[in-house]
Amino acid sequence: MSTIIKKESSLMRFFRFIGQDSIAWSLRRLYCPVKKDDLVLDVGSGGNPYYRANVLCDAYLETEERFFEALIADRPIILARAERLPFKDGVFDFVIASHVLEHSADPKKFLEEIQRVGRAGYIEVPDAFMERLTNYRFHMLEITDVDGALIIRKKKGHIQDEELWKLFKNKARGIAPYLFSKYPFNFHVRYYWSKEFGGIKYQILNPEYKFDWEPPSAMPGSSEAGKLSLKTRFNKAILFLFRRFFSQNSRNKKIDLIKYLICVNCGKPLVKSGDAYKCTSCKRFYPLVRGKIPDFTYENSGLAQK
């Protein structure tokens, strides 16, 4: 990892210079400030992993939180929660956490874990102002950045500010997608961190708050569901091609994932045992779903039967 993290590629800076922020924004997923041999983890990779990531991690095979978009498993991948990662300390040079922190009910543990397993990384989330306006129903946190630190607030409901939401919905809701698309850097947080510079600096404004609400279900006829549009299908095809050409496919195929894994229960090494991974110490086992994806989520891990 370079001593100074370059936050944007030259091409991104060019398009921002000529006032084309939306193009610069679309290019950000092609950029990762790491060396060729660095090992990169993508936490919450979902259906659109970063091309440079070597190892993927997501909590779900499928989930309403990403509108049941198919999980991409085109390189080594595990199922695990970011607050309880089954990786050895410091094995990754860089950890990407893009649009996943805001889903966490335990941001302190989330941030501790990605710093435990990685030496540096990148966090991307909707800015707190955008979150307050849109009230995305699965987001548990509002996050902004001030003076190089993340400022985090646990939401006390799916809609944090009823009065603001009603005012926004009354006249401005229709133009919001245009503003978010035209000025994406103003409505998102892009935060780079490195242990060399003190790690992730953050403050949780209401750490004592315990969540007492559940995300509401989608309304019938919601725009969140339904068939994919032609434009969406085209974009997905382009993303597929980009992954084919920009990912380290040859290297990723040679990664022996078990070398980096530990038991989330006791922290000891794992061994392959039939269609599962088994802890060498506490004997807890972690099944392989779809024949190849080790599952470390709480509900699916248990004590080995043999």
Contacts in CASP RR format, 6 or more apart in sequence:
PFRMAT RR
TARGET T0000
AUTHOR 0000-0000-0000
METHOD contacts of the structure
MODEL  1
MSTIIKKESSLMRFFRFIGQDSIAWSLRRLYCPVKKDDLVLDVGSGGNPY
YRANVLCDAYLETEERFFEALIADRPIILARAERLPFKDGVFDFVIASHV
LEHSADPKKFLEEIQRVGRAGYIEVPDAFMERLTNYRFHMLEITDVDGAL
IIRKKKGHIQDEELWKLFKNKARGIAPYLFSKYPFNFHVRYYWSKEFGGI
KYQILNPEYKFDWEPPSAMPGSSEAGKLSLKTRFNKAILFLFRRFFSQNS
RNKKIDLIKYLICVNCGKPLVKSGDAYKCTSCKRFYPLVRGKIPDFTYEN
SGLAQK
1 33 0 8 1.000
1 34 0 8 1.000
1 35 0 8 1.000
1 38 0 8 1.000
1 93 0 8 1.000
1 94 0 8 1.000
1 119 0 8 1.000
1 120 0 8 1.000
1 194 0 8 1.000
1 196 0 8 1.000
2 33 0 8 1.000
2 35 0 8 1.000
3 196 0 8 1.000
5 33 0 8 1.000
5 120 0 8 1.000
5 192 0 8 1.000
5 194 0 8 1.000
6 33 0 8 1.000
7 33 0 8 1.000
7 190 0 8 1.000
7 192 0 8 1.000
8 16 0 8 1.000
8 24 0 8 1.000
8 28 0 8 1.000
8 31 0 8 1.000
9 27 0 8 1.000
9 30 0 8 1.000
9 31 0 8 1.000
11 24 0 8 1.000
11 27 0 8 1.000
12 24 0 8 1.000
12 27 0 8 1.000
12 28 0 8 1.000
12 31 0 8 1.000
13 24 0 8 1.000
14 24 0 8 1.000
15 21 0 8 1.000
15 23 0 8 1.000
15 24 0 8 1.000
15 27 0 8 1.000
16 24 0 8 1.000
16 185 0 8 1.000
21 182 0 8 1.000
21 183 0 8 1.000
21 184 0 8 1.000
21 185 0 8 1.000
22 181 0 8 1.000
22 182 0 8 1.000
22 184 0 8 1.000
24 185 0 8 1.000
25 184 0 8 1.000
25 185 0 8 1.000
28 190 0 8 1.000
29 48 0 8 1.000
29 50 0 8 1.000
29 51 0 8 1.000
30 51 0 8 1.000
30 242 0 8 1.000
30 246 0 8 1.000
32 40 0 8 1.000
32 50 0 8 1.000
32 51 0 8 1.000
32 52 0 8 1.000
32 94 0 8 1.000
32 96 0 8 1.000
32 122 0 8 1.000
33 94 0 8 1.000
33 192 0 8 1.000
34 40 0 8 1.000
34 52 0 8 1.000
34 93 0 8 1.000
34 94 0 8 1.000
35 93 0 8 1.000
38 93 0 8 1.000
38 94 0 8 1.000
39 54 0 8 1.000
39 55 0 8 1.000
39 91 0 8 1.000
39 92 0 8 1.000
39 93 0 8 1.000
39 94 0 8 1.000
40 50 0 8 1.000
40 52 0 8 1.000
40 53 0 8 1.000
40 54 0 8 1.000
40 55 0 8 1.000
40 92 0 8 1.000
40 93 0 8 1.000
40 94 0 8 1.000
40 95 0 8 1.000
40 96 0 8 1.000
41 53 0 8 1.000
41 54 0 8 1.000
41 55 0 8 1.000
41 56 0 8 1.000
41 57 0 8 1.000
41 87 0 8 1.000
41 92 0 8 1.000
41 94 0 8 1.000
41 95 0 8 1.000
41 96 0 8 1.000
41 117 0 8 1.000
41 118 0 8 1.000
42 49 0 8 1.000
42 50 0 8 1.000
42 53 0 8 1.000
42 55 0 8 1.000
42 56 0 8 1.000
42 57 0 8 1.000
42 96 0 8 1.000
42 98 0 8 1.000
43 57 0 8 1.000
43 58 0 8 1.000
43 82 0 8 1.000
43 85 0 8 1.000
43 95 0 8 1.000
43 96 0 8 1.000
43 97 0 8 1.000
43 100 0 8 1.000
43 114 0 8 1.000
44 56 0 8 1.000
44 57 0 8 1.000
44 58 0 8 1.000
44 59 0 8 1.000
44 82 0 8 1.000
44 97 0 8 1.000
44 98 0 8 1.000
44 100 0 8 1.000
45 53 0 8 1.000
45 56 0 8 1.000
45 57 0 8 1.000
45 58 0 8 1.000
45 71 0 8 1.000
45 72 0 8 1.000
45 77 0 8 1.000
46 56 0 8 1.000
46 58 0 8 1.000
46 66 0 8 1.000
46 69 0 8 1.000
46 71 0 8 1.000
46 72 0 8 1.000
47 66 0 8 1.000
47 69 0 8 1.000
47 70 0 8 1.000
47 71 0 8 1.000
47 72 0 8 1.000
48 69 0 8 1.000
48 72 0 8 1.000
48 239 0 8 1.000
49 56 0 8 1.000
49 72 0 8 1.000
49 74 0 8 1.000
49 75 0 8 1.000
49 243 0 8 1.000
50 96 0 8 1.000
50 98 0 8 1.000
51 242 0 8 1.000
51 243 0 8 1.000
51 246 0 8 1.000
51 247 0 8 1.000
52 246 0 8 1.000
52 247 0 8 1.000
52 248 0 8 1.000
53 75 0 8 1.000
53 96 0 8 1.000
53 247 0 8 1.000
54 75 0 8 1.000
54 76 0 8 1.000
54 248 0 8 1.000
54 251 0 8 1.000
54 252 0 8 1.000
54 255 0 8 1.000
55 75 0 8 1.000
55 76 0 8 1.000
55 77 0 8 1.000
55 78 0 8 1.000
55 92 0 8 1.000
55 255 0 8 1.000
55 257 0 8 1.000
55 260 0 8 1.000
56 72 0 8 1.000
56 73 0 8 1.000
56 75 0 8 1.000
56 76 0 8 1.000
56 77 0 8 1.000
56 78 0 8 1.000
57 77 0 8 1.000
57 78 0 8 1.000
57 79 0 8 1.000
57 80 0 8 1.000
57 82 0 8 1.000
57 85 0 8 1.000
58 71 0 8 1.000
58 77 0 8 1.000
58 79 0 8 1.000
59 79 0 8 1.000
59 80 0 8 1.000
59 81 0 8 1.000
59 82 0 8 1.000
59 297 0 8 1.000
60 66 0 8 1.000
60 71 0 8 1.000
60 79 0 8 1.000
61 71 0 8 1.000
61 79 0 8 1.000
61 289 0 8 1.000
61 290 0 8 1.000
61 293 0 8 1.000
62 68 0 8 1.000
62 70 0 8 1.000
62 71 0 8 1.000
64 138 0 8 1.000
64 218 0 8 1.000
65 103 0 8 1.000
65 138 0 8 1.000
67 224 0 8 1.000
67 225 0 8 1.000
71 77 0 8 1.000
72 243 0 8 1.000
73 290 0 8 1.000
73 292 0 8 1.000
73 293 0 8 1.000
74 243 0 8 1.000
74 247 0 8 1.000
74 249 0 8 1.000
75 247 0 8 1.000
75 249 0 8 1.000
75 252 0 8 1.000
75 253 0 8 1.000
75 255 0 8 1.000
76 252 0 8 1.000
76 255 0 8 1.000
76 257 0 8 1.000
77 293 0 8 1.000
78 86 0 8 1.000
78 257 0 8 1.000
78 261 0 8 1.000
78 293 0 8 1.000
78 294 0 8 1.000
78 295 0 8 1.000
78 296 0 8 1.000
79 289 0 8 1.000
79 293 0 8 1.000
79 294 0 8 1.000
79 295 0 8 1.000
79 296 0 8 1.000
79 297 0 8 1.000
79 300 0 8 1.000
80 86 0 8 1.000
80 264 0 8 1.000
80 296 0 8 1.000
80 297 0 8 1.000
81 296 0 8 1.000
81 297 0 8 1.000
81 298 0 8 1.000
82 97 0 8 1.000
82 100 0 8 1.000
82 101 0 8 1.000
82 104 0 8 1.000
82 110 0 8 1.000
82 113 0 8 1.000
82 114 0 8 1.000
83 104 0 8 1.000
83 106 0 8 1.000
83 109 0 8 1.000
83 110 0 8 1.000
83 113 0 8 1.000
84 109 0 8 1.000
84 113 0 8 1.000
84 264 0 8 1.000
84 296 0 8 1.000
84 298 0 8 1.000
85 113 0 8 1.000
85 114 0 8 1.000
85 116 0 8 1.000
85 117 0 8 1.000
85 264 0 8 1.000
86 261 0 8 1.000
86 262 0 8 1.000
86 263 0 8 1.000
86 264 0 8 1.000
86 286 0 8 1.000
86 294 0 8 1.000
86 296 0 8 1.000
87 117 0 8 1.000
87 260 0 8 1.000
87 261 0 8 1.000
87 262 0 8 1.000
88 117 0 8 1.000
88 260 0 8 1.000
88 261 0 8 1.000
88 262 0 8 1.000
89 116 0 8 1.000
89 117 0 8 1.000
90 116 0 8 1.000
90 117 0 8 1.000
90 118 0 8 1.000
90 119 0 8 1.000
91 117 0 8 1.000
91 118 0 8 1.000
91 260 0 8 1.000
92 117 0 8 1.000
92 118 0 8 1.000
92 119 0 8 1.000
93 118 0 8 1.000
93 119 0 8 1.000
93 120 0 8 1.000
94 118 0 8 1.000
94 119 0 8 1.000
94 120 0 8 1.000
94 121 0 8 1.000
94 122 0 8 1.000
95 114 0 8 1.000
95 117 0 8 1.000
95 118 0 8 1.000
95 120 0 8 1.000
95 121 0 8 1.000
95 122 0 8 1.000
96 121 0 8 1.000
96 122 0 8 1.000
97 110 0 8 1.000
97 114 0 8 1.000
97 121 0 8 1.000
97 122 0 8 1.000
97 123 0 8 1.000
97 124 0 8 1.000
98 122 0 8 1.000
98 123 0 8 1.000
98 124 0 8 1.000
99 124 0 8 1.000
99 125 0 8 1.000
99 126 0 8 1.000
101 107 0 8 1.000
101 110 0 8 1.000
101 111 0 8 1.000
101 123 0 8 1.000
101 125 0 8 1.000
101 141 0 8 1.000
101 143 0 8 1.000
102 125 0 8 1.000
102 126 0 8 1.000
102 131 0 8 1.000
102 136 0 8 1.000
102 139 0 8 1.000
102 140 0 8 1.000
102 141 0 8 1.000
102 142 0 8 1.000
102 143 0 8 1.000
103 138 0 8 1.000
103 139 0 8 1.000
103 140 0 8 1.000
103 141 0 8 1.000
104 110 0 8 1.000
104 140 0 8 1.000
104 141 0 8 1.000
105 140 0 8 1.000
105 154 0 8 1.000
105 211 0 8 1.000
107 141 0 8 1.000
107 152 0 8 1.000
107 154 0 8 1.000
107 202 0 8 1.000
107 204 0 8 1.000
108 204 0 8 1.000
108 207 0 8 1.000
111 150 0 8 1.000
111 200 0 8 1.000
111 202 0 8 1.000
114 121 0 8 1.000
114 200 0 8 1.000
115 193 0 8 1.000
115 195 0 8 1.000
115 199 0 8 1.000
115 200 0 8 1.000
118 195 0 8 1.000
119 194 0 8 1.000
119 195 0 8 1.000
119 196 0 8 1.000
120 192 0 8 1.000
120 193 0 8 1.000
120 194 0 8 1.000
120 195 0 8 1.000
120 196 0 8 1.000
121 192 0 8 1.000
121 193 0 8 1.000
121 194 0 8 1.000
122 190 0 8 1.000
122 191 0 8 1.000
122 192 0 8 1.000
122 193 0 8 1.000
123 150 0 8 1.000
123 189 0 8 1.000
123 190 0 8 1.000
123 191 0 8 1.000
123 193 0 8 1.000
123 200 0 8 1.000
124 188 0 8 1.000
124 189 0 8 1.000
124 190 0 8 1.000
124 191 0 8 1.000
125 141 0 8 1.000
125 143 0 8 1.000
125 188 0 8 1.000
125 189 0 8 1.000
126 134 0 8 1.000
126 136 0 8 1.000
126 139 0 8 1.000
126 143 0 8 1.000
126 187 0 8 1.000
126 188 0 8 1.000
126 189 0 8 1.000
127 143 0 8 1.000
127 144 0 8 1.000
127 186 0 8 1.000
127 187 0 8 1.000
127 188 0 8 1.000
127 189 0 8 1.000
128 142 0 8 1.000
128 143 0 8 1.000
128 144 0 8 1.000
128 151 0 8 1.000
128 153 0 8 1.000
129 144 0 8 1.000
129 187 0 8 1.000
130 180 0 8 1.000
130 187 0 8 1.000
130 188 0 8 1.000
131 139 0 8 1.000
131 141 0 8 1.000
131 142 0 8 1.000
131 143 0 8 1.000
131 155 0 8 1.000
131 160 0 8 1.000
132 142 0 8 1.000
132 160 0 8 1.000
132 161 0 8 1.000
132 164 0 8 1.000
133 164 0 8 1.000
133 165 0 8 1.000
133 168 0 8 1.000
133 172 0 8 1.000
133 176 0 8 1.000
134 176 0 8 1.000
135 158 0 8 1.000
135 159 0 8 1.000
135 160 0 8 1.000
135 165 0 8 1.000
137 158 0 8 1.000
137 215 0 8 1.000
137 216 0 8 1.000
138 215 0 8 1.000
139 155 0 8 1.000
140 154 0 8 1.000
140 155 0 8 1.000
140 211 0 8 1.000
141 152 0 8 1.000
141 153 0 8 1.000
141 154 0 8 1.000
141 155 0 8 1.000
142 152 0 8 1.000
142 153 0 8 1.000
142 155 0 8 1.000
142 160 0 8 1.000
143 150 0 8 1.000
143 151 0 8 1.000
143 152 0 8 1.000
143 153 0 8 1.000
143 189 0 8 1.000
144 150 0 8 1.000
144 151 0 8 1.000
144 189 0 8 1.000
145 151 0 8 1.000
145 189 0 8 1.000
145 191 0 8 1.000
148 191 0 8 1.000
148 201 0 8 1.000
149 201 0 8 1.000
149 202 0 8 1.000
149 203 0 8 1.000
150 189 0 8 1.000
150 191 0 8 1.000
150 200 0 8 1.000
150 201 0 8 1.000
150 202 0 8 1.000
150 203 0 8 1.000
151 202 0 8 1.000
151 203 0 8 1.000
151 205 0 8 1.000
152 202 0 8 1.000
152 203 0 8 1.000
152 204 0 8 1.000
152 205 0 8 1.000
153 204 0 8 1.000
153 205 0 8 1.000
153 206 0 8 1.000
154 204 0 8 1.000
154 205 0 8 1.000
154 206 0 8 1.000
154 207 0 8 1.000
154 209 0 8 1.000
154 211 0 8 1.000
156 209 0 8 1.000
156 213 0 8 1.000
157 213 0 8 1.000
158 213 0 8 1.000
158 215 0 8 1.000
158 216 0 8 1.000
159 165 0 8 1.000
168 176 0 8 1.000
179 187 0 8 1.000
180 187 0 8 1.000
191 200 0 8 1.000
193 199 0 8 1.000
193 200 0 8 1.000
193 201 0 8 1.000
218 224 0 8 1.000
218 225 0 8 1.000
228 236 0 8 1.000
257 294 0 8 1.000
258 270 0 8 1.000
258 271 0 8 1.000
258 272 0 8 1.000
258 277 0 8 1.000
261 269 0 8 1.000
261 270 0 8 1.000
261 277 0 8 1.000
261 294 0 8 1.000
262 268 0 8 1.000
262 269 0 8 1.000
262 270 0 8 1.000
263 269 0 8 1.000
263 270 0 8 1.000
263 279 0 8 1.000
263 281 0 8 1.000
263 282 0 8 1.000
263 284 0 8 1.000
264 296 0 8 1.000
264 301 0 8 1.000
265 279 0 8 1.000
265 282 0 8 1.000
265 284 0 8 1.000
265 301 0 8 1.000
266 279 0 8 1.000
266 281 0 8 1.000
266 282 0 8 1.000
266 284 0 8 1.000
267 279 0 8 1.000
267 281 0 8 1.000
268 279 0 8 1.000
268 280 0 8 1.000
268 281 0 8 1.000
268 282 0 8 1.000
269 279 0 8 1.000
269 280 0 8 1.000
270 277 0 8 1.000
270 278 0 8 1.000
270 279 0 8 1.000
270 280 0 8 1.000
270 286 0 8 1.000
271 277 0 8 1.000
271 278 0 8 1.000
271 280 0 8 1.000
272 278 0 8 1.000
273 285 0 8 1.000
273 304 0 8 1.000
273 306 0 8 1.000
275 287 0 8 1.000
275 288 0 8 1.000
275 291 0 8 1.000
276 285 0 8 1.000
276 286 0 8 1.000
276 287 0 8 1.000
276 288 0 8 1.000
276 294 0 8 1.000
276 304 0 8 1.000
277 285 0 8 1.000
277 286 0 8 1.000
277 288 0 8 1.000
277 294 0 8 1.000
278 284 0 8 1.000
278 285 0 8 1.000
278 286 0 8 1.000
278 304 0 8 1.000
279 285 0 8 1.000
279 304 0 8 1.000
282 303 0 8 1.000
283 303 0 8 1.000
283 304 0 8 1.000
284 301 0 8 1.000
284 302 0 8 1.000
284 303 0 8 1.000
284 304 0 8 1.000
285 301 0 8 1.000
285 302 0 8 1.000
285 303 0 8 1.000
285 304 0 8 1.000
285 305 0 8 1.000
286 294 0 8 1.000
286 295 0 8 1.000
286 296 0 8 1.000
286 300 0 8 1.000
286 301 0 8 1.000
286 302 0 8 1.000
287 294 0 8 1.000
287 295 0 8 1.000
287 300 0 8 1.000
288 294 0 8 1.000
288 295 0 8 1.000
289 295 0 8 1.000
289 300 0 8 1.000
295 301 0 8 1.000
END
